[in-house]
Amino acid sequence: MLSFKSYIKPKNIKEAYDLLQNNNAEIIGGATFLRLSNRKVDLAIDLIDAGLDYIKDTEENVEIGSMVTISEFEENPILSNLFNGYLKNVAETILSFQMRNIITIGGTLYPKYGFSDLITALLVLNTDIYLYHSGKISLEEYLKTKVHKDILEKIVIKKEKLKATFHYIRNSEYDFSILNVAVSKGKKVKIAVGARPGVATLAYKAMEYLNKNGLNENNIKEAAKIAAEEIVFADDIKTSKEYRKVVCEALVRRALLEVM
Ligand SMILES: Cc1cc2nc3c(=O)[nH]c(=O)nc-3n(C[C@H](O)[C@H](O)[C@H](O)COP(=O)(O)OP(=O)(O)OC[C@H]3O[C@@H](n4cnc5c(N)ncnc54)[C@H](O)[C@@H]3O)c2cc1C
């Protein structure tokens, strides 16, 4: 069971950050994943009153505060229309609407969970992460960087003309993905593979191959093979790395054909 000695709702992110520097303090987003743990936390810092629940539409970007919930992706007119409904479609695949009403963007991106569907989906967009202490960093870099005791303030998604699609395989609808794949096609093609079961990564060699040789059925077949070869998979309780490799090739091919 998870238990807190003290619980506090700071009024702004600076206050939250200063409190977080205490030993055994923990940020709370929606607490959906946290509550599954068996720990005693001295200080629980709930961001609910810290002014991080906003979606701002600017000419070039959409800014999403870390306390925005996943269900707001489905309901917010800016986000649900962005990239032809791509983000809305991905959000709808995550658990139930009731859970999505609680799960936050901060709690989804900051911990870099390997099984995350949204991280894979955002990786093929131009997404930046804003950390209170460490500042701005692209999502791609963030996934490779060790961050300690910081707070995710917001994410910023660039509005671009691109086609994007998301594919996954699960044992049942409410289960975690066994593998997920996102592909976008703007000026260049981007391919991300997640739930490997490690956190999502771009398929750099496959992307380079396609961006050099162009999108056609033969090149897509080849790029899907390259992606399955270059991505590192592992075994877990759900399946084997060999199975993930086979699924990866099929999902990448399907996703690329869709955006072609
Ligand atoms: C049963 C279950 C099934 C799930 N299935 C899926 C699935 O199929 N696909 C999928 O993509 N996701 C799935 N998730 C994960 C979900 O999408 C969220 O990533 C997760 O539940 C955390 O969201 P939360 O807002 O409740 O964060 P919390 O549980 O509150 O926090 C999670 C971690 O992030 C930290 N944190 C939270 N907010 C911030 C912040 N702003 N800055 C810094 N640190 C922060 C917390 O300290 C904690 O360590 C599932 C979760 C559960 C509980």
The ligand as a MOL file (V3000), in Angstrom:
LIG
                    3D

  0  0  0     0  0            999 V3000
M  V30 BEGIN CTAB
M  V30 COUNTS 53 58 0 0 0
M  V30 BEGIN ATOM
M  V30 1 C -3.8050 0.0280 -14.4720 0
M  V30 2 C -3.0930 0.9490 -15.4110 0
M  V30 3 C -3.0400 0.6530 -16.7770 0
M  V30 4 C -2.3940 1.5130 -17.6570 0
M  V30 5 N -2.3880 1.2310 -19.0050 0
M  V30 6 C -1.7830 2.0960 -19.8620 0
M  V30 7 C -1.7840 1.8450 -21.2690 0
M  V30 8 O -2.3220 0.8690 -21.7570 0
M  V30 9 N -1.1470 2.7350 -22.0720 0
M  V30 10 C -0.5330 3.8450 -21.5760 0
M  V30 11 O 0.0190 4.6260 -22.3600 0
M  V30 12 N -0.5220 4.1140 -20.2580 0
M  V30 13 C -1.1320 3.2640 -19.4070 0
M  V30 14 N -1.1070 3.5230 -18.0600 0
M  V30 15 C -0.2660 4.6380 -17.5610 0
M  V30 16 C -0.9820 5.9560 -17.5300 0
M  V30 17 O -1.1860 6.4110 -18.8620 0
M  V30 18 C -0.1350 6.9940 -16.7870 0
M  V30 19 O 1.1170 7.1050 -17.3930 0
M  V30 20 C 0.1030 6.6430 -15.3440 0
M  V30 21 O -1.0450 6.0330 -14.8160 0
M  V30 22 C 0.5170 7.8610 -14.5070 0
M  V30 23 O -0.4090 8.9210 -14.5800 0
M  V30 24 P -0.7310 9.8540 -13.3440 0
M  V30 25 O -1.0540 11.2160 -13.8820 0
M  V30 26 O -1.7620 9.2460 -12.4670 0
M  V30 27 O 0.6710 9.9500 -12.5830 0
M  V30 28 P 1.0620 9.5910 -11.0680 0
M  V30 29 O 0.6970 8.1730 -10.7730 0
M  V30 30 O 0.5570 10.6580 -10.1800 0
M  V30 31 O 2.6470 9.7440 -11.1720 0
M  V30 32 C 3.4630 8.8070 -11.8500 0
M  V30 33 C 4.9320 9.2350 -11.6240 0
M  V30 34 O 5.1880 10.4640 -12.2780 0
M  V30 35 C 5.6230 11.4660 -11.3440 0
M  V30 36 N 5.0010 12.7290 -11.7790 0
M  V30 37 C 3.6840 12.9690 -12.0200 0
M  V30 38 N 3.5090 14.2060 -12.5090 0
M  V30 39 C 4.7460 14.7770 -12.5860 0
M  V30 40 C 5.2320 16.0460 -13.0240 0
M  V30 41 N 4.4260 16.9990 -13.5200 0
M  V30 42 N 6.5590 16.2900 -12.9460 0
M  V30 43 C 7.4010 15.3350 -12.4310 0
M  V30 44 N 7.0090 14.1200 -12.0170 0
M  V30 45 C 5.6900 13.8290 -12.1150 0
M  V30 46 C 5.1620 10.9790 -9.9730 0
M  V30 47 O 6.0080 11.4550 -8.9520 0
M  V30 48 C 5.2760 9.4610 -10.1490 0
M  V30 49 O 6.5930 9.0350 -9.9410 0
M  V30 50 C -1.7620 2.6990 -17.1510 0
M  V30 51 C -1.8410 3.0080 -15.8010 0
M  V30 52 C -2.5080 2.1630 -14.9240 0
M  V30 53 C -2.5880 2.5560 -13.4750 0
M  V30 END ATOM
M  V30 BEGIN BOND
M  V30 1 1 1 2
M  V30 2 1 2 3
M  V30 3 2 2 52
M  V30 4 2 3 4
M  V30 5 1 4 5
M  V30 6 1 4 50
M  V30 7 2 5 6
M  V30 8 1 6 7
M  V30 9 1 6 13
M  V30 10 2 7 8
M  V30 11 1 7 9
M  V30 12 1 9 10
M  V30 13 2 10 11
M  V30 14 1 10 12
M  V30 15 2 12 13
M  V30 16 1 13 14
M  V30 17 1 14 15
M  V30 18 1 14 50
M  V30 19 1 15 16
M  V30 20 1 16 17
M  V30 21 1 16 18
M  V30 22 1 18 19
M  V30 23 1 18 20
M  V30 24 1 20 21
M  V30 25 1 20 22
M  V30 26 1 22 23
M  V30 27 1 23 24
M  V30 28 2 24 25
M  V30 29 1 24 26
M  V30 30 1 24 27
M  V30 31 1 27 28
M  V30 32 2 28 29
M  V30 33 1 28 30
M  V30 34 1 28 31
M  V30 35 1 31 32
M  V30 36 1 32 33
M  V30 37 1 33 34
M  V30 38 1 33 48
M  V30 39 1 34 35
M  V30 40 1 35 36
M  V30 41 1 35 46
M  V30 42 1 36 37
M  V30 43 1 36 45
M  V30 44 2 37 38
M  V30 45 1 38 39
M  V30 46 1 39 40
M  V30 47 2 39 45
M  V30 48 1 40 41
M  V30 49 2 40 42
M  V30 50 1 42 43
M  V30 51 2 43 44
M  V30 52 1 44 45
M  V30 53 1 46 47
M  V30 54 1 46 48
M  V30 55 1 48 49
M  V30 56 2 50 51
M  V30 57 1 51 52
M  V30 58 1 52 53
M  V30 END BOND
M  V30 END CTAB
M  END
